C-alpha cells in the first residue's frame, strides 16, 4: 500500500505499533504504568497552559494528583474565543502530543531527541508552574529519568522506550476521552461542562467534537507513521531493518 507520495506501508512498524498498543491495553490497570498515566495527565494540563499563553493569559499553577487527576489554574483574558481555546486545550493537547510522538518516533526516528525534549519540557513545567511538592517531584524526577535515558541508554533501548511512550500516549488520549467525556457523571464536571456553560452547546456535543478531532488526528499520524519515505529523498531506515542492525 502506498501514499500519494509513493511512501510504502512498513509492516514492521505496523506490527510493532500493534504490539505496543496491545501491551498497553492488556496491562492497563498495572501499577507499573502509573507514571506513564501521570505523564499524559501532565500533557493534558500542559495543553491548557499552552492555550492560555497563546491567547495572552498567564498560568498560575499546575497540580497533579496520585489518583491521576490534574488541574491548571490560569488567568484567561476576557472574551469568548480565548475561553473556548483554553477549555479545549487539554483533551486536544494530549491528542496532539500523542500524534507528535508517533510521528517523531516512527516516521522521523528522532530517537534520543524525543527523550531529550521530554526532559526539557517536564523540567520547565515543573520549575515554572508546579503548584505543590508532588507535582514538582514528579516533573523533576521524570525529567531526570528521561534525560539519563537519552544520554546513557543503548540505541535499541531508546527506540523501544520511545515507541512504547508514543503508543501509550496515543492510547491514553483516547481512553481519557472515553472515561471523561462519555461518562455522563464525569462529563458534568469536565472541561466540556465548562464549555457548555459558556456556549450553551451541550457538553455531549463538545464530547463528540473533541473525540472526532482527537481520533482523526491520531489516525492520520498513525497512517503517516506506518509508511516509509519513498526512495529518492532522504531515506530513513525502516524499523524492521534497523532492528536487525542494532
C-alpha positions as CSV (number, residue, x, y, z in Angstrom):
1,X,0.0,0.0,0.0
2,X,1.4,3.4,-1.0
3,X,0.5,7.0,-0.2
4,X,0.1,9.7,-2.8
5,X,3.8,10.5,-2.5
6,X,4.8,6.9,-3.0
7,X,5.6,6.0,0.6
8,X,5.1,2.3,1.3
9,X,3.4,0.7,4.3
10,X,6.1,-0.7,6.6
11,X,4.6,-3.8,8.1
12,X,7.4,-4.0,10.7
13,X,6.4,-0.6,12.1
14,X,2.7,-1.6,12.0
15,X,3.4,-4.9,13.8
16,X,5.4,-3.1,16.4
17,X,2.8,-0.4,17.0
18,X,0.0,-3.0,17.3
19,X,2.2,-4.9,19.8
20,X,2.8,-1.8,21.9
21,X,-0.9,-0.9,21.9
22,X,-1.8,-4.4,22.9
23,X,0.6,-4.4,25.8
24,X,-0.7,-1.1,27.0
25,X,-4.3,-2.2,26.7
26,X,-3.8,-5.6,28.4
27,X,-1.8,-4.3,31.3
28,X,-3.8,-1.0,31.5
29,X,-4.5,-1.4,35.3
30,X,-1.0,-2.4,36.2
31,X,0.6,-0.1,38.7
32,X,3.8,-0.2,36.6
33,X,2.0,2.1,34.1
34,X,1.0,4.7,36.8
35,X,3.9,7.1,36.0
36,X,3.1,7.0,32.3
37,X,-0.6,7.8,33.0
38,X,0.6,10.8,35.1
39,X,2.8,11.8,32.2
40,X,-0.2,12.0,29.9
41,X,-2.2,13.9,32.5
42,X,0.7,16.4,32.5
43,X,0.4,16.6,28.7
44,X,-3.3,17.4,29.2
45,X,-2.6,20.2,31.7
46,X,0.2,21.5,29.6
47,X,-2.3,21.8,26.7
48,X,-4.4,24.1,28.9
49,X,-1.3,26.1,29.9
50,X,-0.1,26.5,26.3
51,X,-3.5,27.6,25.1
52,X,-3.6,30.1,28.0
53,X,-0.3,31.6,27.0
54,X,-1.2,31.7,23.3
55,X,-4.3,33.8,23.9
56,X,-2.4,36.2,26.1
57,X,-3.2,34.9,29.5
58,X,-1.0,33.7,32.3
59,X,-0.6,30.4,34.1
60,X,-0.5,30.3,37.9
61,X,-0.1,26.7,38.9
62,X,-0.5,23.1,37.7
63,X,-1.4,20.4,40.1
64,X,-1.1,16.6,39.6
65,X,-2.5,14.1,42.0
66,X,-1.7,10.5,42.7
67,X,-5.2,9.4,41.6
68,X,-4.3,10.5,38.0
69,X,-6.3,13.8,38.2
70,X,-4.9,17.2,37.4
71,X,-5.7,20.9,37.2
72,X,-4.3,24.0,35.6
73,X,-5.1,27.3,37.3
74,X,-4.7,30.2,34.9
75,X,-5.8,33.7,34.2
76,X,-7.7,33.8,30.9
77,X,-8.3,37.1,29.1
78,X,-12.0,38.0,28.8
79,X,-13.7,37.0,25.6
80,X,-15.5,34.1,24.1
81,X,-12.7,32.7,21.8
82,X,-9.9,32.8,24.5
83,X,-12.0,30.8,26.9
84,X,-13.1,28.3,24.2
85,X,-9.4,27.8,23.3
86,X,-8.2,27.3,26.8
87,X,-11.1,24.9,27.8
88,X,-10.4,22.9,24.6
89,X,-6.6,22.8,25.1
90,X,-6.5,19.9,27.5
91,X,-8.0,17.0,25.5
92,X,-6.8,18.2,22.2
93,X,-3.3,18.9,23.7
94,X,-2.9,15.3,24.8
95,X,-4.1,14.1,21.4
96,X,-1.6,16.4,19.6
97,X,1.2,15.2,21.9
98,X,0.3,11.6,21.1
99,X,0.2,12.3,17.4
100,X,3.5,14.2,17.6
101,X,5.2,11.3,19.5
102,X,4.0,8.8,16.9
103,X,5.4,10.9,14.0
104,X,8.7,11.8,15.8
105,X,9.3,8.1,16.8
106,X,8.0,6.1,13.8
107,X,8.2,8.5,10.9
108,X,11.3,10.6,11.6
109,X,13.1,8.3,14.1
110,X,14.4,11.2,16.3
111,X,15.4,8.6,18.9
112,X,17.3,10.5,21.7
113,X,15.8,13.8,20.8
114,X,12.3,12.6,21.9
115,X,13.6,11.8,25.4
116,X,15.6,15.0,25.5
117,X,12.7,17.2,24.5
118,X,10.5,15.4,27.2
119,X,13.2,16.1,29.7
120,X,13.3,19.8,28.9
121,X,9.5,20.1,28.8
122,X,9.0,18.5,32.2
123,X,11.8,20.4,33.8
124,X,10.4,23.7,32.6
125,X,6.9,22.9,33.6
126,X,7.9,21.7,37.0
127,X,10.1,24.7,37.8
128,X,7.7,27.4,36.4
129,X,4.3,26.0,37.2
130,X,4.3,23.2,39.7
131,X,1.8,24.1,42.4
132,X,2.7,21.5,45.0
133,X,5.5,19.3,46.1
134,X,4.1,16.1,44.5
135,X,3.8,17.8,41.1
136,X,7.3,19.3,41.3
137,X,8.8,16.0,42.4
138,X,7.1,14.1,39.6
139,X,8.1,16.6,36.9
140,X,11.8,16.8,38.0
141,X,12.1,13.1,38.8
142,X,10.6,12.1,35.4
143,X,12.7,14.7,33.6
144,X,15.8,13.3,35.3
145,X,14.9,9.8,34.1
146,X,14.2,11.0,30.6
147,X,17.5,12.9,30.5
148,X,19.6,9.9,31.8
149,X,17.8,7.6,29.3
150,X,18.6,10.0,26.4
151,X,22.3,10.1,27.3
152,X,23.1,6.6,28.5
153,X,20.6,4.0,27.2
154,X,21.7,1.9,24.2
155,X,20.2,2.9,20.9
156,X,17.9,-0.1,20.8
157,X,16.6,0.5,24.3
158,X,15.9,4.2,23.4
159,X,13.9,3.0,20.4
160,X,11.8,0.6,22.4
161,X,11.1,3.2,25.1
162,X,10.2,5.9,22.6
163,X,7.9,3.5,20.7
164,X,6.1,2.5,23.9
165,X,5.7,6.0,25.2
166,X,4.3,7.1,21.8
167,X,1.8,4.2,21.6
168,X,0.8,4.5,25.3
169,X,0.2,8.3,24.9
170,X,-2.0,7.8,21.9
171,X,-3.9,5.0,23.7
172,X,-4.3,7.1,26.9
173,X,-5.5,10.1,24.9
174,X,-8.4,8.0,23.5
175,X,-9.1,6.4,26.9
176,X,-9.1,9.8,28.6
177,X,-11.8,11.0,26.2
178,X,-13.8,7.8,26.8
179,X,-13.6,8.0,30.6
180,X,-14.1,11.7,31.0
181,X,-16.5,12.6,28.2
182,X,-18.6,9.6,27.6
183,X,-19.3,9.0,31.3
184,X,-22.2,11.4,32.0
185,X,-21.4,11.7,35.7
186,X,-17.8,12.7,34.9
187,X,-18.7,14.8,31.9
188,X,-20.8,17.1,34.1
189,X,-17.7,18.2,35.9
190,X,-15.3,18.2,32.9
191,X,-14.0,20.8,30.5
192,X,-16.9,20.0,28.3
193,X,-19.3,21.2,31.1
194,X,-17.4,24.5,31.3
195,X,-17.8,25.0,27.6
196,X,-21.4,24.1,27.8
197,X,-22.0,26.9,30.3
198,X,-20.1,29.3,28.1
199,X,-21.6,28.5,24.7
200,X,-25.0,26.9,25.5
201,X,-23.8,24.0,23.3
202,X,-24.4,20.7,25.3
203,X,-21.4,19.1,26.9
204,X,-22.3,15.9,24.9
205,X,-21.8,17.8,21.6
206,X,-18.4,19.0,22.8
207,X,-17.5,15.4,23.7
208,X,-18.4,14.3,20.2
209,X,-16.4,17.1,18.6
210,X,-13.3,16.6,20.7
211,X,-13.5,12.8,20.2
212,X,-13.7,13.1,16.4
213,X,-10.9,15.6,16.2
214,X,-8.6,13.6,18.6
215,X,-9.2,10.2,17.0
216,X,-8.9,11.7,13.5
217,X,-5.6,13.4,14.4
218,X,-4.2,10.2,15.9
219,X,-5.4,8.1,12.9
220,X,-3.7,10.5,10.4
221,X,-0.5,10.5,12.5
222,X,-0.5,6.7,12.7
223,X,-1.1,6.4,9.0
224,X,1.8,8.6,8.1
225,X,4.0,7.0,10.8
226,X,3.4,3.5,9.3
227,X,4.7,4.5,5.9
228,X,8.3,4.6,5.0
229,X,9.5,7.6,2.9
230,X,9.8,6.9,-0.8
231,X,13.2,6.2,-2.4
232,X,15.0,9.1,-3.9
233,X,14.8,11.6,-1.0
234,X,16.3,11.3,2.5
235,X,15.7,7.6,3.1
236,X,15.3,6.8,6.8
237,X,15.8,3.1,7.7
238,X,12.7,1.0,8.4
239,X,12.1,-0.2,11.9
240,X,12.5,-3.8,10.9
241,X,15.8,-3.3,9.0
242,X,17.1,-1.0,11.8
243,X,16.3,-3.6,14.4
244,X,18.5,-6.1,12.7
245,X,21.5,-3.8,12.8
246,X,21.2,-2.9,16.5
